[in-house]
Amino acid sequence: MAIIKLLESDRTSLATHLRSLWDSASGPCTLEFYTAPQPSGPAAAVTTQTKLGTLTCSDPLGSEASGVLTFGSISPDASADADGTATWCRLKDGAGVARADFDVTNTAGNGYVKLNTTVIVTGGPILVTSFLVTIGGG
């Protein structure tokens, strides 16, 4: 396993830069939740995956400290678009440009994005319980 450990001030600078990139467009970022398989990255098209719903992030996105980007409030999707199991989500900036893809788990899992449940039902809510991006270090 490859490991990188960065100086805390560098980790925070990188987290600050990511937030600045993601917040660069006018308007809030969004998180779109999908079923498997997760594409190779945000430049790859969504193909056979089912879009389950979209949540809206606070604007600005959040704050950073000690190499951790902590998302601010994320508005739930009160009415999911489709049935399915959420396995990943795509962060889009305010202009709709795909910026990052993240794995998704329930609160007991170790995914970047944690939902109250990954089993999504059409018309039901999608609620993020935790979202932190930690830059390598220790």
N, C-alpha and C positions, 0 to 999 in steps of 0.2 A: 504494500500500500504506500502510495506517495503521500508525503506530508510536507506542508509548508507552514512555517510559523513566522509571522510578521510582527514588527514593532507595533505596539498598540496605536501610536499616533499615525502610522502608515495605514493601519486597518481602518481607522476612523476616516482618514482622508479618502480612501477608496470607497467607503460606504457613503460619504458625502458626495463624491463624484457620481456614483450610481444614482443616488436620489436626484441630483441635479439633472442628469440625463433623462431620467424617467419623468421628471417634472417639467422638462423644457417646453413642451407644447402647452398651449392654452387649454385649460380645463383639466378635470381630474382623470387619473388613470382608471382603468377598469380591469377586472379579473374575469376571464371567461373560463368556465369549467366544462371539461370534456370527459368522455369515456375513453378507454384504451383503444389503440396503442398511442403512447406519447411520441410525437415526431422527434426528429433528431435535434431540433432547436427552433427558435422563433422565426427563422427565415424559411423553414419548411412549411408547406401548405397543410392545412387540416383537410383530411381526405375522407376516410371511412368513420371517423370519430363523430359521436353525437354531441352537439352543444347542449349542455344541460341548463345553463343560465349565466347571467352576467351580474357582477357586483360592482359597485362604484366606490373607489377609494377617496379618502379625504384629499383636499387640495390646499396646501401642499401635502405630499404623500405621507410624510412622517418625520422622524428625527433620527439622528445617529449619535452614538456615543460608544466608546470602547470597542470600536470595530463592528458594531451591530446597528443595522438599519431596522428600526422599529416602525412598522406601519401604524398610522393613526387610525381613526375610525374607518371601518369598511361597512358601507350600507348593505344590508342583506338583500337578496333577491326574494321578494315576497311570493313570487309565483314562478316556479321553475318551468322551463320550456319543454322538458322531456323527461322520461323515466330513464334511469341508468345509474351506474356506479361511477362516481367522480374519481379519476385516478391522477389527473393533472390539470393545471390551469395555465392560461396564457395572460401575462400582463401586457396591456396595451397602453401607450401614452395617450394624452388628451387628443391627439390627432388621429388616433386609431392605428398607430404603428406598433406592431408586435415587438416587444423589447426583451422579454424573458419568459421561459417556461419553468414551471415548478411542479414537483410531485405533491400529491395531496393524500392525506390520511385523516382518520378520525382523531379525536383527542388523545387516544391511547397510543397512536402511532408516532413515527419520528419524521413525518413529512415536513417540508418547508411550510406548507399551508395546512392548517388543521381546521377541519369542519366538525360541527356537532355530530354529523353522520355523513358518510360518503354515499349512502343509498338515497338517491334523489328521486322524488315522485313528482310527476307533472302537476303543476299548480301549488306544490308545497314550497316551503321556504328553503333557501340555501344560506347558511350562516357561518361565517369565518370566526373561529374562536381564538386563533393565534396566527400571527405572521411576522416572523423575524428573518432577516437575511444577515447571517453572521459571516464576516470575512475571516479567512483562515488565520489562526494565531493561537496563542495560549500562553 
